[in-house]
Amino acid sequence: MTLPRYAALGIAALAILLLAACGDDEKAAVTSPAATNNAAPSICDAFEAEIDSYADGMSKAGDAMVVTVTADPGPPDLGLNTWVVQLEDGSGNPVETDAIRIAPFMPGHGHGTNPLTYDGEATGEAGTWMVGPFDLFMPGVWEFTITVERAGAEPTSTLFRLCIEG
């Protein structure tokens, strides 16, 4: 039994469509963030707010000063972490403060650490404080609010948002 010519052409066209649909999708692989950066997908990829890229000595300008942090371990990781926090004015001069504290918090989970905040200890170097150790007990996006208290001024806060991979 032979198929009519139009039936044979229809089957051939269907076979070509099926093969094309089953082929590998090179375009998707090339344009995915993980493929573009040659990195594995991150647990933090789905987080919608901007995440800071950690580097020793990373800084952010707060309301009245520049806050610079260096973490141990660096980058911050699961387990116990200790940060050195340096406070400077816009000219690079150390800023003396009465107290600083860090509040680690996971916005995607709605919880922080236990305790909720960690007070800094002055290191003896002007404008430099050590905070921790604090336990980052699960991977994901963590927000670190650093609050600085100075006599005669309202407390100021600076936020660092980091991905803790684990």
matplotlib code that plots the C-alpha trace (Angstrom):
import matplotlib.pyplot as plt

x = [0.0, 1.3, 0.4, -0.9, 1.8, 0.2, 0.0, 3.7, 4.6, 2.4, 4.1, 7.6, 6.6, 5.4, 8.6, 10.7, 8.6, 9.0, 12.7, 13.0, 11.0, 13.2, 16.5, 18.6, 17.9, 21.3, 19.8, 18.3, 21.6, 23.6, 21.3, 20.7, 22.5, 24.3, 25.6, 26.6, 28.6, 29.8, 28.4, 26.0, 22.5, 22.4, 20.0, 19.5, 18.7, 14.9, 15.3, 13.8, 15.8, 19.4, 22.0, 25.4, 28.5, 30.8, 34.4, 36.7, 36.5, 33.1, 31.7, 28.3, 27.6, 25.1, 23.4, 26.3, 29.2, 30.8, 30.5, 33.1, 32.9, 35.3, 34.0, 35.6, 35.1, 35.0, 32.7, 30.3, 29.2, 27.1, 28.1, 29.9, 30.8, 32.7, 32.7, 35.1, 33.2, 35.0, 33.2, 34.6, 33.3, 33.2, 36.8, 38.1, 38.5, 37.5, 34.1, 33.9, 30.6, 29.1, 27.9, 27.2, 25.1, 24.3, 20.9, 21.1, 17.7, 16.4, 13.7, 12.5, 11.8, 10.8, 13.4, 16.7, 19.3, 19.2, 19.9, 18.3, 21.2, 24.9, 26.7, 30.1, 33.2, 35.6, 38.9, 41.1, 41.6, 39.6, 36.3, 36.8, 34.5, 34.4, 30.9, 30.2, 30.5, 26.9, 25.5, 24.2, 22.4, 20.8, 21.6, 19.7, 19.5, 20.5, 20.2, 22.6, 21.5, 24.3, 23.0, 25.4, 24.6, 26.3, 25.8, 23.5, 22.4, 19.7, 20.9, 21.8, 21.5, 23.2, 22.0, 24.1, 22.2, 24.2, 23.7, 24.9, 25.4, 26.5]
y = [0.0, 3.4, 6.7, 9.5, 12.1, 14.8, 12.4, 11.5, 15.2, 15.9, 13.1, 14.4, 17.9, 16.6, 14.7, 17.8, 19.9, 17.2, 17.0, 20.7, 20.8, 18.2, 19.8, 21.5, 25.1, 26.8, 30.3, 29.8, 28.3, 31.3, 34.0, 32.5, 34.5, 31.4, 30.5, 34.1, 34.4, 30.8, 30.5, 28.0, 29.3, 31.1, 30.5, 34.3, 34.6, 35.0, 37.9, 41.0, 43.8, 44.6, 42.5, 44.0, 42.2, 41.6, 42.7, 43.3, 47.0, 47.5, 50.9, 52.7, 56.3, 56.8, 59.9, 61.5, 59.2, 56.4, 52.9, 50.4, 46.7, 43.8, 40.4, 37.3, 35.0, 37.1, 36.9, 36.2, 32.6, 30.2, 29.9, 32.5, 35.8, 38.8, 42.2, 45.1, 48.4, 51.6, 55.0, 58.0, 61.4, 62.5, 63.6, 60.2, 61.3, 58.8, 59.4, 58.9, 57.4, 56.2, 52.9, 50.8, 47.7, 45.3, 43.7, 40.7, 39.9, 37.6, 39.6, 36.5, 34.6, 37.4, 36.6, 37.6, 36.0, 35.3, 37.8, 40.2, 42.8, 42.7, 45.5, 46.6, 46.9, 49.8, 48.4, 51.3, 52.6, 55.8, 55.1, 51.3, 48.8, 45.0, 43.3, 39.6, 36.8, 36.4, 33.2, 33.2, 29.9, 29.5, 30.3, 33.1, 36.9, 38.6, 42.3, 43.8, 47.1, 49.0, 51.6, 54.3, 56.3, 59.6, 62.0, 64.9, 63.3, 61.0, 57.4, 56.7, 53.4, 51.9, 48.7, 46.1, 43.3, 40.1, 36.6, 34.0, 30.8, 28.3]
z = [0.0, -0.9, 0.6, -1.5, -2.2, 0.0, 2.9, 2.6, 2.4, 5.5, 7.5, 6.4, 7.5, 10.9, 11.4, 10.7, 13.2, 15.9, 15.4, 15.6, 18.8, 20.4, 19.4, 22.1, 22.7, 22.3, 22.3, 25.8, 27.1, 25.8, 27.1, 30.6, 33.4, 34.6, 31.1, 30.4, 33.6, 33.5, 37.0, 38.5, 39.4, 42.8, 45.6, 45.5, 41.7, 42.4, 44.8, 43.3, 45.1, 44.2, 46.0, 46.8, 45.5, 48.4, 48.3, 51.3, 52.1, 50.4, 51.2, 51.2, 51.8, 54.6, 55.7, 57.5, 56.8, 54.7, 56.1, 55.1, 56.0, 55.9, 56.8, 58.3, 56.5, 53.3, 51.6, 54.5, 54.6, 56.6, 60.3, 62.5, 60.9, 62.3, 60.6, 61.0, 60.4, 59.6, 59.7, 57.8, 56.9, 53.2, 53.4, 54.7, 58.3, 61.0, 62.6, 66.3, 67.5, 70.8, 69.5, 66.5, 66.0, 63.2, 62.7, 60.3, 58.7, 56.0, 54.2, 52.2, 55.4, 57.8, 60.5, 61.7, 64.0, 67.7, 69.2, 66.7, 66.9, 67.7, 69.4, 68.1, 70.2, 69.5, 68.3, 69.6, 66.0, 65.4, 63.7, 63.6, 65.3, 65.4, 65.4, 66.0, 65.8, 64.5, 63.1, 59.5, 59.9, 56.4, 52.8, 51.0, 50.9, 54.2, 54.9, 57.4, 58.8, 60.5, 62.9, 64.2, 67.3, 68.0, 70.9, 70.0, 66.7, 65.5, 64.8, 61.2, 59.4, 56.3, 54.6, 53.0, 51.2, 50.4, 49.1, 51.5, 49.4, 52.0]

ax = plt.figure().add_subplot(projection="3d")
ax.plot(x, y, z, "-o")
ax.set_aspect("equal")
plt.show()
